[in-house]
Amino acid sequence: MDFTLNQYRALLKALKQHGNYHIRHDVDARPSYALRMAQIEAGMGMQAIYYFRAIHFKSHAATIKAVAALGHTVGYHYECLTTTRGDEEAAYNDFRNNLALLREIVPVRTACAHGSPRSYWNSQDMWSKYDLHALGIDYEPMLDTDFSRTLYLTDTGRRWDGFKVSVRDKVPQYQSQWEKEGLVFHSTPELICALADPQHPLRRKELLVNVHPQRWMPWGFSYMTELLLQWIKNVFKRILISRSHVF
């Protein structure tokens, strides 16, 4: 059964054996699940970056502090162009204000945009006008990673080939190349098998792995609910993608 915590532990073990990896977590929902995942990683001697949304800063400040106390890095998961409906100046001010709020909780030197698939705006676009790094941000994974040598793996859509149903959580300029190289995986067991195979081309790649904590949980009612909701979301995102191709 995929996307259980036991399956995640197996994935972490495979990544640790691979060695050349970085783990990023987009905490879109359920911050308590992020803390549970952070505890698992810390118990295995592994660190990751956890990106929290502004809607969670006040209500989950203790969780954010606890994640950082385990040795993980905390970043800001911004969606400012969406919340300001495309107003770049307002979005920039919103980013600065929210960043200051998060820095009152923990040190922050990294930020990553929230995909917001239902939004017309891509919050990364604001950095064509403003300087992100001038705000003390050293790393924005989708802007500062060299994807010519780093393979991006994400569980978006509750699958590892979710670029097919993702509006923004993908690297379009390299996706076809990765497909040709056989670097596309559907399930977690498939990915783990590739990591364990010394001859697989995956073993020669640096990896940036994006894991959404709310998707990983023990079997039960919540598991089935998440499975159903994600199926519905994937259908909706396919429609959005097909419409964007039309226009």
Secondary structure as UniProt FT lines:
FT   HELIX           5..18
FT   STRAND          21..27
FT   HELIX           31..43
FT   TURN            44..45
FT   STRAND          49..52
FT   HELIX           54..56
FT   TURN            57..60
FT   HELIX           61..69
FT   TURN            70..71
FT   STRAND          73..78
FT   HELIX           80..83
FT   TURN            84..86
FT   HELIX           88..103
FT   TURN            104..105
FT   STRAND          110..113
FT   TURN            117..118
FT   HELIX           123..128
FT   HELIX           133..135
FT   HELIX           141..144
FT   TURN            147..149
FT   STRAND          150..154
FT   TURN            156..158
FT   TURN            160..161
FT   HELIX           162..164
FT   HELIX           172..180
FT   TURN            181..182
FT   HELIX           188..196
FT   TURN            198..199
FT   HELIX           201..204
FT   STRAND          206..211
FT   HELIX           213..215
FT   HELIX           221..246
//
